[in-house]
Amino acid sequence: LDPLLLVGVALGYLGARVVFVNSGLSLIPWGLAALACGVAIRDRARALTLAAVFGFSVSLAFMLFGYAGTQSTASRIVPFSLLGLLGAVCAVCLALAAHIIARLVAHRRSRRGRTTD
């Protein structure tokens, strides 16, 4: 069980029930977590995979914990899962952008550190 899956579920719960309830502000910590995946994980494929896991889990958890409709929760699994895929795509896009920028910054820093005589 990957820790980012648990972080996603926890942030989904917090956004649905505790902090920023019914507010788009809950997207801020989600976005920051996705950006952190891209910066902190050096391997691009792993960063994007874990960002997708995080994005799906946070989106699905948010919808499940926040659901107060009259239809059964089981009947909402498919639509919520499809929206969870959208969350995964968004997290991957943020992680990829952060990963590219972090690597460009690191490359420029390493070039500055070299001396040419």
LOPA-76349 format. One line per 4 residues: number of its first residue (from 1); for each residue x, y negated, z of N, C-alpha, C. Coordinates in steps of 0.02 Angstrom, whole numbers. Example, Ala and Ser with C-alpha at 12.3 -4.5 7.8 and 13.67 -1.06 7.14 Angstrom:
2
1 = 660/284/390/615/225/390/660/165/390 ~ 642/112/354/684/53/357/645/-2/394
***
This chain:
117
1 = 43/59/0/0/0/0/45/-62/0 ~ 38/-102/-50/81/-161/-57/58/-217/-11 ~ 106/-251/21/87/-306/66/47/-361/31 ~ 61/-372/-33/24/-425/-68/-50/-407/-77
5 = -65/-343/-79/-135/-322/-80/-169/-343/-15 ~ -135/-330/41/-162/-349/106/-166/-424/114 ~ -116/-460/90/-118/-534/92/-177/-559/51 ~ -189/-529/-6/-245/-548/-48/-312/-538/-13
9 = -320/-480/18/-382/-466/54/-390/-514/112 ~ -336/-527/148/-340/-573/205/-358/-644/182 ~ -326/-668/129/-342/-735/105/-413/-738/76 ~ -435/-685/45/-503/-682/19/-554/-686/76
13 = -541/-649/130/-584/-651/188/-585/-721/219 ~ -525/-750/229/-521/-816/259/-557/-868/217 ~ -551/-864/152/-584/-911/108/-659/-903/107 ~ -683/-843/118/-755/-830/116/-789/-842/183
17 = -752/-832/238/-784/-832/303/-756/-882/354 ~ -694/-905/346/-663/-943/400/-642/-1013/378 ~ -599/-1019/330/-570/-1082/309/-593/-1099/239 ~ -610/-1162/227/-631/-1185/160/-692/-1147/134
21 = -736/-1128/179/-796/-1090/159/-837/-1131/110 ~ -857/-1099/55/-896/-1132/2/-861/-1192/-27 ~ -796/-1189/-32/-757/-1245/-58/-705/-1219/-108 ~ -694/-1259/-159/-642/-1243/-207/-572/-1250/-178
25 = -567/-1280/-119/-502/-1288/-87/-469/-1221/-70 ~ -509/-1168/-66/-480/-1102/-52/-434/-1080/-108 ~ -440/-1111/-167/-396/-1094/-222/-324/-1117/-210 ~ -315/-1166/-167/-247/-1193/-155/-201/-1140/-125
29 = -219/-1108/-69/-173/-1057/-43/-166/-998/-90 ~ -218/-982/-128/-214/-928/-176/-163/-944/-230 ~ -167/-1005/-255/-120/-1027/-307/-49/-1029/-282 ~ -41/-1054/-220/27/-1057/-191/56/-987/-182
33 = 15/-940/-163/39/-870/-155/60/-841/-223 ~ 21/-856/-275/38/-831/-342/103/-863/-366 ~ 111/-928/-354/173/-962/-372/233/-932/-334 ~ 222/-917/-271/276/-887/-230/297/-819/-258
37 = 250/-781/-285/268/-717/-316/318/-729/-373 ~ 304/-778/-414/347/-792/-471/416/-817/-452 ~ 420/-854/-397/484/-882/-375/524/-830/-336 ~ 492/-795/-291/528/-752/-244/549/-685/-272
41 = 512/-660/-320/527/-593/-347/568/-601/-411 ~ 629/-578/-410/675/-590/-467/657/-552/-530 ~ 633/-492/-523/616/-451/-581/548/-475/-608 ~ 549/-498/-671/488/-528/-700/429/-479/-701
45 = 441/-418/-723/386/-369/-728/356/-356/-659 ~ 399/-349/-610/374/-336/-541/337/-397/-515 ~ 362/-456/-527/329/-517/-505/259/-522/-535 ~ 253/-509/-599/189/-515/-633/141/-460/-611
49 = 167/-400/-601/125/-345/-578/97/-359/-509 ~ 141/-381/-464/118/-396/-396/71/-457/-394 ~ 83/-505/-438/38/-562/-443/-31/-539/-465 ~ -33/-493/-512/-98/-466/-535/-134/-430/-479
53 = -97/-390/-441/-126/-354/-384/-154/-405/-334 ~ -114/-456/-320/-136/-507/-273/-198/-544/-299 ~ -196/-566/-362/-251/-604/-390/-316/-564/-391 ~ -312/-501/-409/-371/-459/-409/-398/-450/-338
57 = -353/-434/-292/-375/-419/-223/-404/-481/-189 ~ -374/-539/-199/-400/-599/-167/-468/-618/-196 ~ -475/-612/-261/-539/-629/-293/-594/-581/-273 ~ -580/-516/-276/-631/-467/-258/-650/-473/-184
61 = -600/-480/-141/-614/-486/-69/-656/-548/-55 ~ -639/-603/-87/-677/-665/-77/-750/-655/-95 ~ -762/-623/-152/-831/-613/-174/-868/-563/-130 ~ -835/-510/-110/-869/-460/-68/-883/-487/2
65 = -834/-521/32/-845/-548/99/-894/-606/99 ~ -898/-642/45/-943/-699/41/-1012/-683/14 ~ -1023/-622/-9/-1086/-605/-41/-1143/-604/11 ~ -1195/-640/-4/-1254/-642/40/-1318/-635/-1
69 = -1313/-602/-58/-1371/-594/-102/-1419/-541/-78 ~ -1474/-536/-114/-1525/-488/-95/-1513/-419/-126 ~ -1477/-416/-182/-1462/-351/-212/-1406/-317/-172 ~ -1403/-251/-178/-1352/-215/-140/-1282/-234/-163
73 = -1236/-230/-117/-1166/-245/-133/-1140/-198/-187 ~ -1162/-136/-185/-1140/-86/-235/-1159/-109/-305 ~ -1215/-142/-312/-1237/-165/-378/-1195/-224/-403 ~ -1156/-254/-360/-1114/-311/-377/-1042/-292/-391
77 = -1023/-230/-381/-954/-208/-389/-928/-221/-460 ~ -966/-204/-511/-942/-212/-579/-933/-287/-597 ~ -984/-330/-585/-972/-400/-601/-916/-431/-559 ~ -913/-412/-495/-859/-439/-453/-791/-415/-476
81 = -787/-353/-499/-724/-326/-525/-702/-363/-589 ~ -750/-378/-631/-734/-416/-692/-708/-486/-674 ~ -739/-517/-625/-714/-582/-602/-646/-574/-567 ~ -636/-517/-535/-572/-502/-504/-517/-498/-557
85 = -534/-472/-616/-485/-470/-670/-466/-541/-692 ~ -514/-586/-691/-500/-656/-707/-452/-684/-654 ~ -463/-667/-591/-417/-689/-538/-347/-661/-549 ~ -343/-599/-573/-278/-569/-587/-242/-606/-644
89 = -279/-622/-696/-250/-659/-753/-225/-727/-730 ~ -264/-762/-691/-244/-828/-666/-180/-823/-623 ~ -178/-773/-579/-119/-764/-536/-58/-747/-578 ~ -66/-707/-630/-10/-689/-674/16/-752/-710
93 = -30/-793/-734/-9/-855/-769/31/-900/-723 ~ 7/-909/-661/44/-951/-613/111/-920/-596 ~ 113/-856/-584/176/-822/-567/226/-826/-625 ~ 202/-818/-686/246/-822/-744/276/-892/-751
97 = 234/-943/-744/258/-1011/-749/310/-1025/-694 ~ 296/-1004/-633/343/-1015/-578/408/-976/-589 ~ 401/-915/-615/460/-873/-627/506/-906/-680 ~ 476/-930/-733/515/-962/-787/550/-1025/-761
101 = 513/-1066/-725/542/-1128/-699/597/-1113/-649 ~ 586/-1066/-604/637/-1048/-555/701/-1023/-588 ~ 694/-983/-640/753/-957/-675/789/-1013/-713 ~ 752/-1059/-742/783/-1116/-777/822/-1159/-728
105 = 793/-1172/-670/827/-1213/-619/890/-1177/-595 ~ 884/-1112/-582/943/-1073/-560/997/-1073/-613 ~ 978/-1067/-676/1027/-1067/-731/1062/-1135/-735 ~ 1025/-1188/-729/1056/-1255/-732/1102/-1267/-673
109 = 1083/-1243/-615/1126/-1250/-556/1191/-1212/-565 ~ 1186/-1152/-594/1246/-1112/-603/1292/-1143/-655 ~ 1263/-1176/-705/1304/-1209/-756/1339/-1270/-728 ~ 1306/-1305/-682/1338/-1363/-650/1396/-1342/-606
113 = 1391/-1283/-577/1443/-1259/-532/1507/-1238/-568 ~ 1502/-1226/-632/1561/-1206/-671/1603/-1267/-688 ~ 1668/-1259/-686/1711/-1313/-706/1742/-1298/-774 ~ 1746/-1348/-815/1778/-1338/-881/1841/-1380/-883
117 = 1896/-1347/-890/1961/-1383/-894/1990/-1379/-962
***
